[in-house]
Amino acid sequence: MKSLYDMNYDQMQEFALEQGWKKFRGHQIFQWLYRNRVTDIDEMSNLSKETRDRLKAEFVISPLQLRDKQVAKDGTTKFLFALEDGALIESVLMLFDYGKSVCVTSQVGCNMGCAFCASGLTKKQRNLTSGEMVAQVLYIQRELDQQGDRVSHIVVMGTGEPFDNYEEVMNFLATVNHDRGLGIGARHITISTCGIVPRILEFSKEHTQYNLAVSLHAPNDELRNRLMPINHAYPLAELMEALDQYGSENNRRLTFEYILLKGINDQPVHAKQLAKLIGKRNAYINLIPYNAVDENGFQGVDHASAMVFYDQLMKLGVRCTIRKEHGGDIDAACGQLRVKHLQKR
């Protein structure tokens, strides 16, 4: 069955009109879902029984169930959910000084095949619907409700390539960003792509205030081809040209994500190449400690080595940060917990 979460605010009102109801009925349903955060259609007490029965005949609210949960010492919490077709997905709650951030999965499996990534160990089975993405955030928000807290940030950086599921991801963001939905500010929402150029160009025309992060991980085509197969389709020159168009259209600062892999992309020559590649663009580099995945054979760098690379970039005029490590004592790598459960099957 479809999920009520699949409809954004405008679609919910259109749906109400199609049923012969007043548009306001769609507003009421939306309020029950996102302000009252009900889990049962029968809890929508100001709707008639006939209206509720009609909804129950076609829709569920949440299309997922919790299968596993890991909580790290630092408070990072990883959730493993089962969807209605039995597929497994992960979501992660991360705690920062500035708030609570949820990392959302956009696909079941991933076809991008990045050499270092646990998500790519299982091929893409299908795209998630927008409702399946909304449900991840709502489940975690209901847990935070019990503490009087709220989700303040969203990153679409879980399993899958968001721009390979473009329309559903944009629909999902319309709901969580809407002031009658979860009201999460656009500047608190980040979409991460490995570099699908046509979608970057399409996204640049949306003129949203969402943040764009690009998984770079290598400063030259030869190395990026080895690490990220997407680079064969859209090499760095083409990718940077698309990002320049995005920048001119939106005047938004870019984030480049760069996982530090020991002995692979962490040498002084890589820092120099990276500085040349980024140039004077309105961008910064987020250096990411690597959570090792047994099947892939890569190793991360220690903090001292990460600081050396950071210092090299700063001296070359590149703005950068080192991402705080999260969940080091649980299955922290994206997709890792899901893969463990699949292997048990």
N, C-alpha and C positions, 0 to 999 in steps of 0.2 A: 504493500500500500504506500501511497505517497505520504510525505510528511507535511504538516502545516507549515513547518519551518522553510519549505521550499519556496514559499511566496514572500517576496519583499512587500513593503507597505503599499505601494501603488498596485501591485498585482493582487494583493489581498482585497483591496477596495473594488478592483475590476471583477474579481471572483464573486464578491457579494452582489454586484449588479447583475452578473450573469445568472445568479440563482433567483433573481427577482426580489432580492432584498434591497434595502437602502444601503448606500455606500457606507454609512456610519456603522453598519454591522461589521464590515471589514475592519474598521478602526477598533471596534470593541474586541474582536478576536485577537487582533495584534496586541492590544493592551493586556489581555489575559496571558498571552504567550511570553511577553518580554518585560512587562512591569510586575505582573503577579506571578509569573514564571510557573504556571500550573503544569502538571504532568498528566492530567486527565481531562478530556473534553467535558466531562460531566461537572467539573469544577467551575465551568464558565456559567455562573449562576444567573447572570442577567440575560442569558440567551434562552429562548423557549426550548422545551423538550424536543419539539419537531426540528428546530434548527440544529440542536446538538446531535440528534439522531442522524440527520443528513450529513453532518460532518463526520460522524463515526463510521458511516457507511463507506466513505471514500478515503479518510485520512487517519493516520496516527499522529501523535505529537512528536515524540523522539524516536528515531529509527535505529537507535543503538543501545547496547547493554554493556555494562562494565564486566570485563573478564579478569583483569588483573590490575594491580596498583602497586607502585613502588615509591617509597618516600625516602629521599636522601637526607643525610645529616644537615645539609644546608637548606632544607625545606623544599628543594626541587621535587616535584611529584610527577611521575609518569603514569599515564592511564592507558590501558589496553582495552579497546572497545570492539565488540562484535556487531556487525551490521546485520540487517534482516536476511541477507543472503549468506550469512556465515563468515563473510570476509572480516579480517582483523585489521584494525588501524590503531595508531598511537596518537596521543596528544600529550603535551607537557606544560605544566604550570611552573614558571620560574619566578623567583622573588628577587626584586631589585630595590635599591634605595628609592627609586622613583615610582614604584608600584608593582602590580602583579601582571605578568605577561603570559599569554597562552600561545604556544606554538601549535599551529593547526596543520593537519594533514589534508592534502587535496586530491590524492589518488590512492587506489589500492595497488601497491607496488609502484615501480618506476622504470621507465624505459631509457632513461638518460645514460645509465651505465657508467657513472663516474667511478673510477678505479678504487677510490678510498672509502666509498660510502656503503653503509649497511643497507640503506633503502634499496639500492640497486641489486642486492643479492636475489631479490625476487622480481620478476618482470611485472609490468603493469597488467592488471586484470581488467580494471575499468576506472573511469573517472568517478569521483564522488559528486553527488548532487549538492547544490548549495545548502539544502536542508541538513545533509549529513555533516557538513562543515559547521553550520550554525549549532547543531546539536552538541558538538564537541565543546564549544564555548559555553553553552547553556548548562551542560552537566557540571562543568567546573565552577561556573558562576553560582549555581545552587549550593555547592559545597562552601563557597566563600560567603554566601548569604548567612550561613549559620554562624560565621565569625563577624558579621557586620562589615564585610569587606567586599571589594568588587574587582573585576577584571578591568585593568586600566589600559593595557596594550595588547595588540595582537600581531603576531608574526606568522605569515603563511610560509613556513620554512620546514614543515614536517615532510613526511614521505610524499614523493611526487614532485612534478614540475608544474607550478601553478599556471604558467602561461601555456601549458599543454592542455589545460582545462579552463580556458580563459573565461568563457561566458558564465559558467557556474561560480567561479571564484569571484567575478565582479558582482554577481547577484548576491552572493554571500556577504560581501563587504558592504553592499547597499543596505542590508538588514542590520548588521552589527553597528554600522556607522549612523544609521538613522536615529534622529532624536526621540522617536517613539519606539525604537528598538532598544538596543543596549546603549546607544548614545556614546560609543567610543569614538573619540575625535580622529579625524582622518590623519592627522599628523602623528597619531599614536598607533597607526597601522602600517605595517611594512610587508611588502611582497618581495619574495626572493626568486630570481630566475637565474638559470645557468647560461642564458644568452640566446633565446629564441628571437632572432632579429625581427621577423614580421610582427610578432606580438608586441615587442617593445615599441615599434613604430605605431601600432594601433593604440597601445596604452598611452603614448605621448599625446594622442588626440583627445583622450578622455578629459584631460585638464583637471584631474582630481588632485587632492592634497596628500594622497597616500605616498608613503616613502617607497622608493625603489632600491632594492639591494641586488647586486650582481655577484654571483659566485664566480670568482675569477681563478684563484688558486694557482695560477702560473703566469709569468710575465712575458712568455714568448710562445709562438705557435707550436714549436717542436715539443716542448714539455706539455703544453695544454692539450695537444692531440693525444699524448700518452695518458693523461689523467682524465680528460673529459672528451668523450667522443663527439659531443655537440660542436666542438671546435672545427671538426672536419667540414661540417655544414656551414658554420658561420664563424670564420676565422677572426682573429682579434681586430684586424683593420676594419672589417665589416661591422663587428660588434661595437667598436668605439665610435664609428660614424653614426650608427643608430642611437647610441647614448648621447652623442652631441646634439642630435635632433631633438631627443627627449629634453635635454637641458635647455635648448633654445625655446622650446614650446612651453616649458613649465617653470623654468627658473627655480628648480629644486635641486638641493644637494644630493648627490649620489653616494651610495655606500658600496664599496667593493669588499667582498668577503674573501679572506685569504687564509685557508687552513695551513698551518705550518707543519710540514712533513719532514722529519729528520733526514738530512742528507739528500733531499729531493728538490725542495724549492726554498731553502732557508739560507743560502750562501750569499756572501757580499755581492756577487755578480747578479744575483736575482733581485737584490734590493735596488741596484743601479738600473736594471732593466725595468723594474716596476716603476721607479721614479720617472723614467723616460716615457713609459707608456701612459701614466696618469697625467703627466705634464701639469699644465696650469688649470686643469678642469676643477669645477666646483665639486669636489669629492673628497672623501677620506677612506682610508683602508681600515677595516676591522680585522685585526689579526686574531685568529681563532686557535686555541689549543686543541689538538686532535685527540678525540676519544677513540682509542685503538679498537679495531674490529679484527678478531682473530683470523677470519677468512681472507682478509686483504693483505696482511703482511706489512703494512706501513706502521711507522712509529712516530709519535709526537715528539716535540722538543721540550726540554725542561724550561722552567720559568726564566732562568738566567740566559739561556740561548734565545728565547723569545724577546727578552729585553735588548739583547745585542742587535737583533734584526730591527726591532722598533727604533733604537737609537740611530741605526744606519739610515732608515727612512726619514726620520725627523731631520737629520743633518742634510739630507738631500732635498729638504723642503716639502716633504709629503706629510700631510696630516694623517695621523693614525691613532688607533687605540688597540689595546689588548683585551679581548672579551674575557670577562670573568668566567671561570670554569664553573659549570653547574652539574650536580649529580654525579660526581666522580665515583661514588661508592655504589651506584646502581647501573643498570644497563643504559648508559647515558647516550650513546651514539644513536642518531636518528634511525629508527627502524630495528634496533637491536633486540628489544624485548619482543617485538612481533616475530622476528625471525626465529627466536628461541622457541616460541610457542608453535610456530609452523613446523619446526624440526621435531618437536615432540609428537606432532600429529603423524 
